[in-house]
Amino acid sequence: MAEQKYEGADLSDLFSRRGDSAPTGQPSSVYGEEQQQRPAWMKLEKNKLYDKYGTKQTTREDTRDDRYSKYGVQDNKRVRREEEEEELKRQKIDYQTFQSRIDKEKDINSIVRSHYNQRTYQSKLQGSRTKSPIYKLRNFNNAIKYIMLGNFFPTKREAGPRTVLDLCCGKGGDLNKCEFISVDQYIGIDISDASISEAFSRYLQNRARFIPQNEESKKQRNSKKYNFEACFATGDCFTNSIPEILEPNFPGIIENMFPVDCVSIQFAMHYAFETEEKVKTLLNNITKSLKPGGTFVGTIPSSDFIKDKILKKNFIDGETGCKFGNKLYSVTFEKPPPADGIFRPPFGNKYVYYLKDAIDAIPEYVVPFEYFRSLCEDFGLVLKYKKNFIDIFNQEIPKYFSKLNKNLVEGMKRSDGKYGAEGDEKEAVGFYIGFVFEKLG
Ligand SMILES: C[S@@+](CC[C@H](N)C(=O)[O-])C[C@H]1O[C@@H](n2cnc3c(N)ncnc32)[C@H](O)[C@@H]1O
């Protein structure tokens, strides 16, 4: 297919296997972008790569073979042996708090990759997770992700498998959640190769022996096992297109498994806000991967929370006014943030985030939510839901109490016997919001 052929043409049909119409709304950026005749994602050069996106309706039968579950299969025995050795080491120690050693002079990708690689190795040697100083906070955050995916994984509207694309999936911490919402197929991508390898071995250890073949047997899913197919790939989803990341390892995957029902990106999108190009590449990946009506579900630090801290001058470094937080977490700007709490331009507003025993002073970038929302509209994604973690928990937990794992619920018990976050933990989780966008179509 000659690329020049489509210059100046209406590209909307080429990019969509269902002929979904392009979003028509004008950009509503608070930063006053120029008027655009076409949605932003159609203007990106990289779109040409998406010509590969399939035109065939995927059916469950199409994807029955196991070729997408192959990542690292050869290494499986070695992974097991390493895990046995690590389990032995783990039994010998009580609990070691995580601290990474990284060269902070490197670019953000190298810092992030190196941090999460080290985190993956060290977490295996840390001892029982219940002894972590952020054990309750982790449970709280996991509960929020169960709620978000539980509420916003689209209900089944057509025959065929239901698929989640988990961008920046880390060590596969959301595999259980995908079983909880009964997905049929899962694709995980992360820039950290150690995390991807860990996610894959976690999947293999818990995979149901016989993955259900039809609707009838799917009703008998074994909830303690993963009854879905999964594949994992290492890649930078803020720089490369999804086909570029997946096709080399899984030829034909784009045609067979895409578009997907849900794209999930948890606790990671703030790394993309280093540059406009990264965010646009990410949004292009998301919108091109989703079915019309599909959902984009994520969790990020709240720009409203940051603004509130700035306006109230709620800093912990006195006159300098660059740092807020408490004993569990902190946010440190390189220079004093804007006094009105509005970051201009909306990209590259760096701060260093610290979370005890988890994130060791890694650079992140402010995600000005209103700007992000208007950008999403340009990419055909409309906002359905946005709430602070504390509000999500308070409003949704009654519905989820009986559905969630007992250890998870017990791991959120407060000193007053109620459930949820308190004290420093409450402020640390209140730093985040959950959001959902729906792909127009
Ligand atoms: C805080 S962890 C979250 C992991 C997982 N989503 C979860 O909720 O448990 C952030 C993850 O983003 C990944 N990440 C950061 N930048 C990335 C990029 N450009 N492409 C893919 N993954 C990236 C990191 O390697 C890390 O695993």
The ligand as an ORCA input file, in Angstrom:
! r2SCAN-3c Opt
* xyz 0 1
  C       3.701      2.752     39.237
  S       3.999      1.506     38.065
  C       2.366      0.912     37.757
  C       2.311     -0.518     37.299
  C       0.895     -1.068     37.107
  N       0.173     -0.341     36.095
  C       0.146     -1.071     38.408
  O      -0.820     -0.320     38.551
  O       0.515     -1.848     39.292
  C       4.350      2.422     36.583
  C       4.742      1.525     35.435
  O       4.827      2.316     34.240
  C       5.846      1.758     33.431
  N       6.241      2.735     32.415
  C       6.727      3.984     32.597
  N       6.975      4.578     31.424
  C       6.605      3.704     30.452
  C       6.598      3.737     29.025
  N       7.062      4.795     28.371
  N       6.120      2.661     28.335
  C       5.685      1.566     29.013
  N       5.692      1.465     30.368
  C       6.129      2.515     31.080
  C       6.935      1.449     34.462
  O       7.920      0.564     33.989
  C       6.097      0.868     35.610
  O       5.975     -0.525     35.515
*
